[in-house]
């Protein structure tokens, strides 16, 4: 348990295969520990899902809370 406040970070992704690994890796490398990460893949048609899944176990171990939502495309506002 930590006394640091929980910081929640949201990453919406749609066809961001070229950028999503760098974004997640940047958060993994943060020194601050009490982080909740929520990643929503909004129906990407590229390999965004596969790239996120490559980091799934690392994210589960690194973050206080980790949620990955992979769903059909609903658009940025609903994401």
N, CA, C and O atoms as a Maestro MAE file, in Angstrom:
{
 s_m_m2io_version
 :::
 2.0.0
}

f_m_ct {
 s_m_title
 :::
 protein
 m_atom[316] {
  # First column is atom index #
  i_m_mmod_type
  r_m_x_coord
  r_m_y_coord
  r_m_z_coord
  i_m_residue_number
  s_m_chain_name
  s_m_pdb_residue_name
  s_m_pdb_atom_name
  i_m_atomic_number
  :::
  1 25 0.836 -1.184 0.000 1 A "UNK " " N  " 7
  2 3 0.000 0.000 0.000 1 A "UNK " " CA " 6
  3 2 0.877 1.242 0.000 1 A "UNK " " C  " 6
  4 15 1.955 1.253 0.593 1 A "UNK " " O  " 8
  5 25 0.411 2.275 -0.662 2 A "UNK " " N  " 7
  6 3 1.180 3.498 -0.776 2 A "UNK " " CA " 6
  7 2 0.366 4.686 -0.265 2 A "UNK " " C  " 6
  8 15 -0.865 4.665 -0.279 2 A "UNK " " O  " 8
  9 25 1.064 5.703 0.178 3 A "UNK " " N  " 7
  10 3 0.391 6.931 0.600 3 A "UNK " " CA " 6
  11 2 0.289 7.933 -0.532 3 A "UNK " " C  " 6
  12 15 -0.308 8.997 -0.368 3 A "UNK " " O  " 8
  13 25 0.865 7.608 -1.678 4 A "UNK " " N  " 7
  14 3 0.793 8.498 -2.828 4 A "UNK " " CA " 6
  15 2 -0.621 8.457 -3.416 4 A "UNK " " C  " 6
  16 15 -1.250 7.399 -3.430 4 A "UNK " " O  " 8
  17 25 -1.125 9.591 -3.899 5 A "UNK " " N  " 7
  18 3 -2.435 9.595 -4.545 5 A "UNK " " CA " 6
  19 2 -2.426 8.728 -5.811 5 A "UNK " " C  " 6
  20 15 -1.419 8.647 -6.513 5 A "UNK " " O  " 8
  21 25 -3.552 8.090 -6.084 6 A "UNK " " N  " 7
  22 3 -3.692 7.311 -7.306 6 A "UNK " " CA " 6
  23 2 -3.853 8.266 -8.486 6 A "UNK " " C  " 6
  24 15 -4.697 9.162 -8.459 6 A "UNK " " O  " 8
  25 25 -3.050 8.068 -9.503 7 A "UNK " " N  " 7
  26 3 -3.135 8.854 -10.736 7 A "UNK " " CA " 6
  27 2 -3.691 7.931 -11.817 7 A "UNK " " C  " 6
  28 15 -3.135 6.864 -12.076 7 A "UNK " " O  " 8
  29 25 -4.793 8.347 -12.449 8 A "UNK " " N  " 7
  30 3 -5.404 7.563 -13.511 8 A "UNK " " CA " 6
  31 2 -5.034 8.169 -14.856 8 A "UNK " " C  " 6
  32 15 -5.184 9.371 -15.074 8 A "UNK " " O  " 8
  33 25 -4.552 7.324 -15.746 9 A "UNK " " N  " 7
  34 3 -4.176 7.746 -17.088 9 A "UNK " " CA " 6
  35 2 -5.020 6.965 -18.081 9 A "UNK " " C  " 6
  36 15 -5.100 5.738 -18.022 9 A "UNK " " O  " 8
  37 25 -5.650 7.697 -18.996 10 A "UNK " " N  " 7
  38 3 -6.498 7.091 -20.013 10 A "UNK " " CA " 6
  39 2 -5.814 7.214 -21.369 10 A "UNK " " C  " 6
  40 15 -5.340 8.289 -21.736 10 A "UNK " " O  " 8
  41 25 -5.764 6.109 -22.113 11 A "UNK " " N  " 7
  42 3 -5.225 6.143 -23.468 11 A "UNK " " CA " 6
  43 2 -6.300 5.601 -24.412 11 A "UNK " " C  " 6
  44 15 -6.524 4.392 -24.455 11 A "UNK " " O  " 8
  45 25 -6.972 6.483 -25.172 12 A "UNK " " N  " 7
  46 3 -7.857 5.994 -26.223 12 A "UNK " " CA " 6
  47 2 -7.019 5.715 -27.468 12 A "UNK " " C  " 6
  48 15 -6.125 6.493 -27.799 12 A "UNK " " O  " 8
  49 25 -7.299 4.620 -28.156 13 A "UNK " " N  " 7
  50 3 -6.505 4.273 -29.335 13 A "UNK " " CA " 6
  51 2 -7.419 3.843 -30.472 13 A "UNK " " C  " 6
  52 15 -8.336 3.044 -30.285 13 A "UNK " " O  " 8
  53 25 -7.153 4.382 -31.642 14 A "UNK " " N  " 7
  54 3 -7.800 3.930 -32.870 14 A "UNK " " CA " 6
  55 2 -6.749 3.982 -33.977 14 A "UNK " " C  " 6
  56 15 -6.312 5.057 -34.387 14 A "UNK " " O  " 8
  57 25 -6.357 2.816 -34.444 15 A "UNK " " N  " 7
  58 3 -5.325 2.699 -35.483 15 A "UNK " " CA " 6
  59 2 -4.052 3.443 -35.104 15 A "UNK " " C  " 6
  60 15 -3.498 4.200 -35.901 15 A "UNK " " O  " 8
  61 25 -3.598 3.216 -33.877 16 A "UNK " " N  " 7
  62 3 -2.384 3.861 -33.386 16 A "UNK " " CA " 6
  63 2 -1.237 2.860 -33.201 16 A "UNK " " C  " 6
  64 15 -0.425 2.996 -32.286 16 A "UNK " " O  " 8
  65 25 -1.184 1.872 -34.067 17 A "UNK " " N  " 7
  66 3 -0.141 0.851 -33.957 17 A "UNK " " CA " 6
  67 2 1.262 1.462 -33.972 17 A "UNK " " C  " 6
  68 15 2.178 0.934 -33.341 17 A "UNK " " O  " 8
  69 25 1.427 2.558 -34.681 18 A "UNK " " N  " 7
  70 3 2.750 3.178 -34.772 18 A "UNK " " CA " 6
  71 2 3.155 3.913 -33.502 18 A "UNK " " C  " 6
  72 15 4.329 4.247 -33.338 18 A "UNK " " O  " 8
  73 25 2.205 4.176 -32.594 19 A "UNK " " N  " 7
  74 3 2.490 5.021 -31.435 19 A "UNK " " CA " 6
  75 2 2.183 4.378 -30.084 19 A "UNK " " C  " 6
  76 15 2.722 4.817 -29.068 19 A "UNK " " O  " 8
  77 25 1.338 3.359 -30.046 20 A "UNK " " N  " 7
  78 3 0.814 2.860 -28.772 20 A "UNK " " CA " 6
  79 2 1.902 2.231 -27.903 20 A "UNK " " C  " 6
  80 15 1.885 2.406 -26.685 20 A "UNK " " O  " 8
  81 25 2.835 1.514 -28.493 21 A "UNK " " N  " 7
  82 3 3.904 0.891 -27.697 21 A "UNK " " CA " 6
  83 2 4.755 1.956 -27.019 21 A "UNK " " C  " 6
  84 15 5.092 1.826 -25.842 21 A "UNK " " O  " 8
  85 25 5.101 2.999 -27.749 22 A "UNK " " N  " 7
  86 3 5.901 4.088 -27.174 22 A "UNK " " CA " 6
  87 2 5.150 4.772 -26.032 22 A "UNK " " C  " 6
  88 15 5.754 5.117 -25.017 22 A "UNK " " O  " 8
  89 25 3.850 4.969 -26.187 23 A "UNK " " N  " 7
  90 3 3.057 5.601 -25.132 23 A "UNK " " CA " 6
  91 2 3.024 4.735 -23.873 23 A "UNK " " C  " 6
  92 15 3.232 5.234 -22.766 23 A "UNK " " O  " 8
  93 25 2.764 3.441 -24.043 24 A "UNK " " N  " 7
  94 3 2.709 2.534 -22.891 24 A "UNK " " CA " 6
  95 2 4.084 2.396 -22.245 24 A "UNK " " C  " 6
  96 15 4.199 2.439 -21.020 24 A "UNK " " O  " 8
  97 25 5.118 2.231 -23.052 25 A "UNK " " N  " 7
  98 3 6.475 2.101 -22.503 25 A "UNK " " CA " 6
  99 2 6.876 3.338 -21.701 25 A "UNK " " C  " 6
  100 15 7.555 3.229 -20.679 25 A "UNK " " O  " 8
  101 25 6.457 4.507 -22.166 26 A "UNK " " N  " 7
  102 3 6.761 5.744 -21.446 26 A "UNK " " CA " 6
  103 2 6.143 5.727 -20.051 26 A "UNK " " C  " 6
  104 15 6.761 6.186 -19.090 26 A "UNK " " O  " 8
  105 25 4.941 5.207 -19.940 27 A "UNK " " N  " 7
  106 3 4.282 5.129 -18.633 27 A "UNK " " CA " 6
  107 2 4.923 4.063 -17.747 27 A "UNK " " C  " 6
  108 15 5.064 4.259 -16.540 27 A "UNK " " O  " 8
  109 25 5.306 2.951 -18.337 28 A "UNK " " N  " 7
  110 3 5.969 1.891 -17.575 28 A "UNK " " CA " 6
  111 2 7.246 2.422 -16.932 28 A "UNK " " C  " 6
  112 15 7.586 2.021 -15.819 28 A "UNK " " O  " 8
  113 25 7.948 3.303 -17.605 29 A "UNK " " N  " 7
  114 3 9.227 3.816 -17.136 29 A "UNK " " CA " 6
  115 2 9.100 4.957 -16.122 29 A "UNK " " C  " 6
  116 15 10.110 5.407 -15.582 29 A "UNK " " O  " 8
  117 25 7.907 5.422 -15.859 30 A "UNK " " N  " 7
  118 3 7.727 6.498 -14.885 30 A "UNK " " CA " 6
  119 2 8.180 6.049 -13.498 30 A "UNK " " C  " 6
  120 15 7.996 4.890 -13.125 30 A "UNK " " O  " 8
  121 25 8.757 6.946 -12.754 31 A "UNK " " N  " 7
  122 3 9.182 6.633 -11.386 31 A "UNK " " CA " 6
  123 2 8.001 6.591 -10.420 31 A "UNK " " C  " 6
  124 15 8.032 5.852 -9.435 31 A "UNK " " O  " 8
  125 25 6.971 7.370 -10.690 32 A "UNK " " N  " 7
  126 3 5.788 7.387 -9.833 32 A "UNK " " CA " 6
  127 2 5.118 6.022 -9.910 32 A "UNK " " C  " 6
  128 15 4.942 5.482 -11.002 32 A "UNK " " O  " 8
  129 25 4.746 5.466 -8.782 33 A "UNK " " N  " 7
  130 3 4.288 4.075 -8.736 33 A "UNK " " CA " 6
  131 2 2.772 3.887 -8.712 33 A "UNK " " C  " 6
  132 15 2.273 2.925 -9.295 33 A "UNK " " O  " 8
  133 25 2.036 4.767 -8.065 34 A "UNK " " N  " 7
  134 3 0.604 4.534 -7.857 34 A "UNK " " CA " 6
  135 2 -0.201 5.038 -9.059 34 A "UNK " " C  " 6
  136 15 -0.831 6.094 -9.012 34 A "UNK " " O  " 8
  137 25 -0.159 4.248 -10.136 35 A "UNK " " N  " 7
  138 3 -0.797 4.619 -11.395 35 A "UNK " " CA " 6
  139 2 -1.839 3.579 -11.781 35 A "UNK " " C  " 6
  140 15 -1.603 2.373 -11.697 35 A "UNK " " O  " 8
  141 25 -2.994 4.073 -12.205 36 A "UNK " " N  " 7
  142 3 -4.020 3.249 -12.829 36 A "UNK " " CA " 6
  143 2 -3.993 3.587 -14.316 36 A "UNK " " C  " 6
  144 15 -4.104 4.755 -14.689 36 A "UNK " " O  " 8
  145 25 -3.847 2.575 -15.165 37 A "UNK " " N  " 7
  146 3 -3.824 2.796 -16.605 37 A "UNK " " CA " 6
  147 2 -5.041 2.138 -17.233 37 A "UNK " " C  " 6
  148 15 -5.310 0.956 -17.017 37 A "UNK " " O  " 8
  149 25 -5.765 2.919 -18.010 38 A "UNK " " N  " 7
  150 3 -6.922 2.420 -18.753 38 A "UNK " " CA " 6
  151 2 -6.657 2.668 -20.231 38 A "UNK " " C  " 6
  152 15 -6.498 3.812 -20.658 38 A "UNK " " O  " 8
  153 25 -6.610 1.592 -21.007 39 A "UNK " " N  " 7
  154 3 -6.396 1.687 -22.445 39 A "UNK " " CA " 6
  155 2 -7.657 1.178 -23.137 39 A "UNK " " C  " 6
  156 15 -8.129 0.077 -22.852 39 A "UNK " " O  " 8
  157 25 -8.197 1.986 -24.046 40 A "UNK " " N  " 7
  158 3 -9.365 1.579 -24.817 40 A "UNK " " CA " 6
  159 2 -9.003 1.553 -26.293 40 A "UNK " " C  " 6
  160 15 -8.673 2.582 -26.883 40 A "UNK " " O  " 8
  161 25 -9.068 0.371 -26.879 41 A "UNK " " N  " 7
  162 3 -8.867 0.216 -28.314 41 A "UNK " " CA " 6
  163 2 -10.241 0.275 -28.964 41 A "UNK " " C  " 6
  164 15 -11.062 -0.625 -28.787 41 A "UNK " " O  " 8
  165 25 -10.483 1.337 -29.715 42 A "UNK " " N  " 7
  166 3 -11.805 1.613 -30.280 42 A "UNK " " CA " 6
  167 2 -11.952 1.021 -31.679 42 A "UNK " " C  " 6
  168 15 -12.175 1.746 -32.649 42 A "UNK " " O  " 8
  169 25 -11.826 -0.291 -31.775 43 A "UNK " " N  " 7
  170 3 -12.073 -0.982 -33.036 43 A "UNK " " CA " 6
  171 2 -11.024 -0.745 -34.098 43 A "UNK " " C  " 6
  172 15 -11.356 -0.640 -35.279 43 A "UNK " " O  " 8
  173 25 -9.783 -0.660 -33.714 44 A "UNK " " N  " 7
  174 3 -8.710 -0.438 -34.688 44 A "UNK " " CA " 6
  175 2 -8.706 -1.533 -35.743 44 A "UNK " " C  " 6
  176 15 -8.985 -2.697 -35.456 44 A "UNK " " O  " 8
  177 25 -8.381 -1.135 -36.973 45 A "UNK " " N  " 7
  178 3 -8.288 -2.096 -38.073 45 A "UNK " " CA " 6
  179 2 -6.836 -2.445 -38.389 45 A "UNK " " C  " 6
  180 15 -6.573 -3.268 -39.266 45 A "UNK " " O  " 8
  181 25 -5.898 -1.827 -37.682 46 A "UNK " " N  " 7
  182 3 -4.489 -2.196 -37.818 46 A "UNK " " CA " 6
  183 2 -4.140 -3.160 -36.683 46 A "UNK " " C  " 6
  184 15 -5.045 -3.777 -36.121 46 A "UNK " " O  " 8
  185 25 -2.895 -3.308 -36.334 47 A "UNK " " N  " 7
  186 3 -2.518 -4.273 -35.286 47 A "UNK " " CA " 6
  187 2 -2.333 -3.619 -33.911 47 A "UNK " " C  " 6
  188 15 -1.503 -4.068 -33.121 47 A "UNK " " O  " 8
  189 25 -3.089 -2.581 -33.628 48 A "UNK " " N  " 7
  190 3 -3.037 -1.926 -32.319 48 A "UNK " " CA " 6
  191 2 -3.302 -2.924 -31.200 48 A "UNK " " C  " 6
  192 15 -2.582 -2.933 -30.202 48 A "UNK " " O  " 8
  193 25 -4.314 -3.756 -31.346 49 A "UNK " " N  " 7
  194 3 -4.656 -4.742 -30.307 49 A "UNK " " CA " 6
  195 2 -3.480 -5.665 -30.014 49 A "UNK " " C  " 6
  196 15 -3.158 -5.900 -28.849 49 A "UNK " " O  " 8
  197 25 -2.842 -6.184 -31.039 50 A "UNK " " N  " 7
  198 3 -1.720 -7.106 -30.847 50 A "UNK " " CA " 6
  199 2 -0.564 -6.435 -30.110 50 A "UNK " " C  " 6
  200 15 0.079 -7.053 -29.262 50 A "UNK " " O  " 8
  201 25 -0.306 -5.183 -30.432 51 A "UNK " " N  " 7
  202 3 0.779 -4.462 -29.778 51 A "UNK " " CA " 6
  203 2 0.460 -4.221 -28.306 51 A "UNK " " C  " 6
  204 15 1.331 -4.370 -27.449 51 A "UNK " " O  " 8
  205 25 -0.773 -3.852 -28.014 52 A "UNK " " N  " 7
  206 3 -1.182 -3.661 -26.619 52 A "UNK " " CA " 6
  207 2 -1.062 -4.980 -25.852 52 A "UNK " " C  " 6
  208 15 -0.574 -5.006 -24.722 52 A "UNK " " O  " 8
  209 25 -1.505 -6.058 -26.467 53 A "UNK " " N  " 7
  210 3 -1.463 -7.358 -25.798 53 A "UNK " " CA " 6
  211 2 -0.034 -7.804 -25.508 53 A "UNK " " C  " 6
  212 15 0.178 -8.561 -24.560 53 A "UNK " " O  " 8
  213 25 0.945 -7.369 -26.280 54 A "UNK " " N  " 7
  214 3 2.342 -7.695 -26.007 54 A "UNK " " CA " 6
  215 2 2.808 -7.101 -24.677 54 A "UNK " " C  " 6
  216 15 3.728 -7.625 -24.048 54 A "UNK " " O  " 8
  217 25 2.179 -6.014 -24.253 55 A "UNK " " N  " 7
  218 3 2.551 -5.347 -22.995 55 A "UNK " " CA " 6
  219 2 1.594 -5.672 -21.853 55 A "UNK " " C  " 6
  220 15 1.757 -5.156 -20.747 55 A "UNK " " O  " 8
  221 25 0.610 -6.510 -22.102 56 A "UNK " " N  " 7
  222 3 -0.455 -6.765 -21.122 56 A "UNK " " CA " 6
  223 2 0.092 -7.251 -19.773 56 A "UNK " " C  " 6
  224 15 -0.235 -6.675 -18.735 56 A "UNK " " O  " 8
  225 25 0.904 -8.283 -19.775 57 A "UNK " " N  " 7
  226 3 1.420 -8.835 -18.513 57 A "UNK " " CA " 6
  227 2 2.312 -7.836 -17.783 57 A "UNK " " C  " 6
  228 15 2.259 -7.726 -16.558 57 A "UNK " " O  " 8
  229 25 3.124 -7.115 -18.532 58 A "UNK " " N  " 7
  230 3 3.995 -6.099 -17.924 58 A "UNK " " CA " 6
  231 2 3.143 -5.018 -17.268 58 A "UNK " " C  " 6
  232 15 3.436 -4.582 -16.155 58 A "UNK " " O  " 8
  233 25 2.095 -4.590 -17.955 59 A "UNK " " N  " 7
  234 3 1.205 -3.552 -17.400 59 A "UNK " " CA " 6
  235 2 0.503 -4.044 -16.142 59 A "UNK " " C  " 6
  236 15 0.382 -3.297 -15.171 59 A "UNK " " O  " 8
  237 25 0.043 -5.284 -16.147 60 A "UNK " " N  " 7
  238 3 -0.604 -5.845 -14.951 60 A "UNK " " CA " 6
  239 2 0.337 -5.842 -13.758 60 A "UNK " " C  " 6
  240 15 -0.085 -5.590 -12.629 60 A "UNK " " O  " 8
  241 25 1.601 -6.120 -14.003 61 A "UNK " " N  " 7
  242 3 2.579 -6.162 -12.922 61 A "UNK " " CA " 6
  243 2 3.014 -4.764 -12.491 61 A "UNK " " C  " 6
  244 15 3.268 -4.537 -11.309 61 A "UNK " " O  " 8
  245 25 3.101 -3.842 -13.415 62 A "UNK " " N  " 7
  246 3 3.670 -2.519 -13.140 62 A "UNK " " CA " 6
  247 2 2.683 -1.558 -12.492 62 A "UNK " " C  " 6
  248 15 3.050 -0.816 -11.581 62 A "UNK " " O  " 8
  249 25 1.437 -1.565 -12.951 63 A "UNK " " N  " 7
  250 3 0.477 -0.562 -12.506 63 A "UNK " " CA " 6
  251 2 -0.385 -1.069 -11.354 63 A "UNK " " C  " 6
  252 15 -0.682 -2.259 -11.250 63 A "UNK " " O  " 8
  253 25 -0.779 -0.130 -10.489 64 A "UNK " " N  " 7
  254 3 -1.655 -0.472 -9.379 64 A "UNK " " CA " 6
  255 2 -2.945 -1.094 -9.898 64 A "UNK " " C  " 6
  256 15 -3.441 -2.075 -9.345 64 A "UNK " " O  " 8
  257 25 -3.482 -0.508 -10.970 65 A "UNK " " N  " 7
  258 3 -4.655 -1.038 -11.654 65 A "UNK " " CA " 6
  259 2 -4.408 -0.906 -13.147 65 A "UNK " " C  " 6
  260 15 -3.878 0.104 -13.611 65 A "UNK " " O  " 8
  261 25 -4.796 -1.928 -13.896 66 A "UNK " " N  " 7
  262 3 -4.666 -1.893 -15.352 66 A "UNK " " CA " 6
  263 2 -5.926 -2.458 -15.970 66 A "UNK " " C  " 6
  264 15 -6.359 -3.560 -15.634 66 A "UNK " " O  " 8
  265 25 -6.507 -1.694 -16.874 67 A "UNK " " N  " 7
  266 3 -7.726 -2.116 -17.567 67 A "UNK " " CA " 6
  267 2 -7.494 -1.960 -19.064 67 A "UNK " " C  " 6
  268 15 -7.064 -0.902 -19.524 67 A "UNK " " O  " 8
  269 25 -7.777 -3.005 -19.817 68 A "UNK " " N  " 7
  270 3 -7.702 -2.929 -21.273 68 A "UNK " " CA " 6
  271 2 -9.063 -3.269 -21.841 68 A "UNK " " C  " 6
  272 15 -9.607 -4.344 -21.587 68 A "UNK " " O  " 8
  273 25 -9.607 -2.344 -22.612 69 A "UNK " " N  " 7
  274 3 -10.910 -2.510 -23.243 69 A "UNK " " CA " 6
  275 2 -10.679 -2.552 -24.744 69 A "UNK " " C  " 6
  276 15 -10.166 -1.598 -25.329 69 A "UNK " " O  " 8
  277 25 -11.058 -3.656 -25.359 70 A "UNK " " N  " 7
  278 3 -10.941 -3.819 -26.807 70 A "UNK " " CA " 6
  279 2 -12.346 -4.038 -27.335 70 A "UNK " " C  " 6
  280 15 -12.976 -5.052 -27.035 70 A "UNK " " O  " 8
  281 25 -12.842 -3.087 -28.123 71 A "UNK " " N  " 7
  282 3 -14.242 -3.170 -28.551 71 A "UNK " " CA " 6
  283 2 -14.399 -2.678 -29.980 71 A "UNK " " C  " 6
  284 15 -13.449 -2.189 -30.591 71 A "UNK " " O  " 8
  285 25 -15.602 -2.814 -30.499 72 A "UNK " " N  " 7
  286 3 -15.876 -2.317 -31.845 72 A "UNK " " CA " 6
  287 2 -15.867 -0.790 -31.826 72 A "UNK " " C  " 6
  288 15 -16.071 -0.170 -30.782 72 A "UNK " " O  " 8
  289 25 -15.632 -0.205 -32.972 73 A "UNK " " N  " 7
  290 3 -15.506 1.240 -33.094 73 A "UNK " " CA " 6
  291 2 -16.797 1.958 -32.725 73 A "UNK " " C  " 6
  292 15 -17.865 1.665 -33.260 73 A "UNK " " O  " 8
  293 25 -16.674 2.909 -31.796 74 A "UNK " " N  " 7
  294 3 -17.810 3.731 -31.378 74 A "UNK " " CA " 6
  295 2 -17.499 5.212 -31.507 74 A "UNK " " C  " 6
  296 15 -18.375 6.048 -31.287 74 A "UNK " " O  " 8
  297 25 -16.266 5.551 -31.859 75 A "UNK " " N  " 7
  298 3 -15.890 6.944 -32.030 75 A "UNK " " CA " 6
  299 2 -15.267 7.530 -30.780 75 A "UNK " " C  " 6
  300 15 -15.427 7.010 -29.676 75 A "UNK " " O  " 8
  301 25 -14.547 8.633 -30.982 76 A "UNK " " N  " 7
  302 3 -13.773 9.249 -29.893 76 A "UNK " " CA " 6
  303 2 -14.639 9.700 -28.727 76 A "UNK " " C  " 6
  304 15 -14.262 9.480 -27.576 76 A "UNK " " O  " 8
  305 25 -15.761 10.309 -28.976 77 A "UNK " " N  " 7
  306 3 -16.599 10.835 -27.891 77 A "UNK " " CA " 6
  307 2 -17.056 9.704 -26.969 77 A "UNK " " C  " 6
  308 15 -16.998 9.858 -25.749 77 A "UNK " " O  " 8
  309 25 -17.501 8.588 -27.510 78 A "UNK " " N  " 7
  310 3 -17.943 7.467 -26.669 78 A "UNK " " CA " 6
  311 2 -16.789 6.731 -26.034 78 A "UNK " " C  " 6
  312 15 -16.947 6.114 -24.981 78 A "UNK " " O  " 8
  313 25 -15.621 6.789 -26.666 79 A "UNK " " N  " 7
  314 3 -14.453 6.138 -26.085 79 A "UNK " " CA " 6
  315 2 -14.018 6.893 -24.849 79 A "UNK " " C  " 6
  316 15 -13.044 6.508 -24.202 79 A "UNK " " O  " 8
  :::
 }
 m_bond[315] {
  # First column is bond index #
  i_m_from
  i_m_to
  i_m_order
  :::
  1 1 2 1
  2 2 3 1
  3 3 4 2
  4 3 5 1
  5 5 6 1
  6 6 7 1
  7 7 8 2
  8 7 9 1
  9 9 10 1
  10 10 11 1
  11 11 12 2
  12 11 13 1
  13 13 14 1
  14 14 15 1
  15 15 16 2
  16 15 17 1
  17 17 18 1
  18 18 19 1
  19 19 20 2
  20 19 21 1
  21 21 22 1
  22 22 23 1
  23 23 24 2
  24 23 25 1
  25 25 26 1
  26 26 27 1
  27 27 28 2
  28 27 29 1
  29 29 30 1
  30 30 31 1
  31 31 32 2
  32 31 33 1
  33 33 34 1
  34 34 35 1
  35 35 36 2
  36 35 37 1
  37 37 38 1
  38 38 39 1
  39 39 40 2
  40 39 41 1
  41 41 42 1
  42 42 43 1
  43 43 44 2
  44 43 45 1
  45 45 46 1
  46 46 47 1
  47 47 48 2
  48 47 49 1
  49 49 50 1
  50 50 51 1
  51 51 52 2
  52 51 53 1
  53 53 54 1
  54 54 55 1
  55 55 56 2
  56 55 57 1
  57 57 58 1
  58 58 59 1
  59 59 60 2
  60 59 61 1
  61 61 62 1
  62 62 63 1
  63 63 64 2
  64 63 65 1
  65 65 66 1
  66 66 67 1
  67 67 68 2
  68 67 69 1
  69 69 70 1
  70 70 71 1
  71 71 72 2
  72 71 73 1
  73 73 74 1
  74 74 75 1
  75 75 76 2
  76 75 77 1
  77 77 78 1
  78 78 79 1
  79 79 80 2
  80 79 81 1
  81 81 82 1
  82 82 83 1
  83 83 84 2
  84 83 85 1
  85 85 86 1
  86 86 87 1
  87 87 88 2
  88 87 89 1
  89 89 90 1
  90 90 91 1
  91 91 92 2
  92 91 93 1
  93 93 94 1
  94 94 95 1
  95 95 96 2
  96 95 97 1
  97 97 98 1
  98 98 99 1
  99 99 100 2
  100 99 101 1
  101 101 102 1
  102 102 103 1
  103 103 104 2
  104 103 105 1
  105 105 106 1
  106 106 107 1
  107 107 108 2
  108 107 109 1
  109 109 110 1
  110 110 111 1
  111 111 112 2
  112 111 113 1
  113 113 114 1
  114 114 115 1
  115 115 116 2
  116 115 117 1
  117 117 118 1
  118 118 119 1
  119 119 120 2
  120 119 121 1
  121 121 122 1
  122 122 123 1
  123 123 124 2
  124 123 125 1
  125 125 126 1
  126 126 127 1
  127 127 128 2
  128 127 129 1
  129 129 130 1
  130 130 131 1
  131 131 132 2
  132 131 133 1
  133 133 134 1
  134 134 135 1
  135 135 136 2
  136 135 137 1
  137 137 138 1
  138 138 139 1
  139 139 140 2
  140 139 141 1
  141 141 142 1
  142 142 143 1
  143 143 144 2
  144 143 145 1
  145 145 146 1
  146 146 147 1
  147 147 148 2
  148 147 149 1
  149 149 150 1
  150 150 151 1
  151 151 152 2
  152 151 153 1
  153 153 154 1
  154 154 155 1
  155 155 156 2
  156 155 157 1
  157 157 158 1
  158 158 159 1
  159 159 160 2
  160 159 161 1
  161 161 162 1
  162 162 163 1
  163 163 164 2
  164 163 165 1
  165 165 166 1
  166 166 167 1
  167 167 168 2
  168 167 169 1
  169 169 170 1
  170 170 171 1
  171 171 172 2
  172 171 173 1
  173 173 174 1
  174 174 175 1
  175 175 176 2
  176 175 177 1
  177 177 178 1
  178 178 179 1
  179 179 180 2
  180 179 181 1
  181 181 182 1
  182 182 183 1
  183 183 184 2
  184 183 185 1
  185 185 186 1
  186 186 187 1
  187 187 188 2
  188 187 189 1
  189 189 190 1
  190 190 191 1
  191 191 192 2
  192 191 193 1
  193 193 194 1
  194 194 195 1
  195 195 196 2
  196 195 197 1
  197 197 198 1
  198 198 199 1
  199 199 200 2
  200 199 201 1
  201 201 202 1
  202 202 203 1
  203 203 204 2
  204 203 205 1
  205 205 206 1
  206 206 207 1
  207 207 208 2
  208 207 209 1
  209 209 210 1
  210 210 211 1
  211 211 212 2
  212 211 213 1
  213 213 214 1
  214 214 215 1
  215 215 216 2
  216 215 217 1
  217 217 218 1
  218 218 219 1
  219 219 220 2
  220 219 221 1
  221 221 222 1
  222 222 223 1
  223 223 224 2
  224 223 225 1
  225 225 226 1
  226 226 227 1
  227 227 228 2
  228 227 229 1
  229 229 230 1
  230 230 231 1
  231 231 232 2
  232 231 233 1
  233 233 234 1
  234 234 235 1
  235 235 236 2
  236 235 237 1
  237 237 238 1
  238 238 239 1
  239 239 240 2
  240 239 241 1
  241 241 242 1
  242 242 243 1
  243 243 244 2
  244 243 245 1
  245 245 246 1
  246 246 247 1
  247 247 248 2
  248 247 249 1
  249 249 250 1
  250 250 251 1
  251 251 252 2
  252 251 253 1
  253 253 254 1
  254 254 255 1
  255 255 256 2
  256 255 257 1
  257 257 258 1
  258 258 259 1
  259 259 260 2
  260 259 261 1
  261 261 262 1
  262 262 263 1
  263 263 264 2
  264 263 265 1
  265 265 266 1
  266 266 267 1
  267 267 268 2
  268 267 269 1
  269 269 270 1
  270 270 271 1
  271 271 272 2
  272 271 273 1
  273 273 274 1
  274 274 275 1
  275 275 276 2
  276 275 277 1
  277 277 278 1
  278 278 279 1
  279 279 280 2
  280 279 281 1
  281 281 282 1
  282 282 283 1
  283 283 284 2
  284 283 285 1
  285 285 286 1
  286 286 287 1
  287 287 288 2
  288 287 289 1
  289 289 290 1
  290 290 291 1
  291 291 292 2
  292 291 293 1
  293 293 294 1
  294 294 295 1
  295 295 296 2
  296 295 297 1
  297 297 298 1
  298 298 299 1
  299 299 300 2
  300 299 301 1
  301 301 302 1
  302 302 303 1
  303 303 304 2
  304 303 305 1
  305 305 306 1
  306 306 307 1
  307 307 308 2
  308 307 309 1
  309 309 310 1
  310 310 311 1
  311 311 312 2
  312 311 313 1
  313 313 314 1
  314 314 315 1
  315 315 316 2
  :::
 }
}
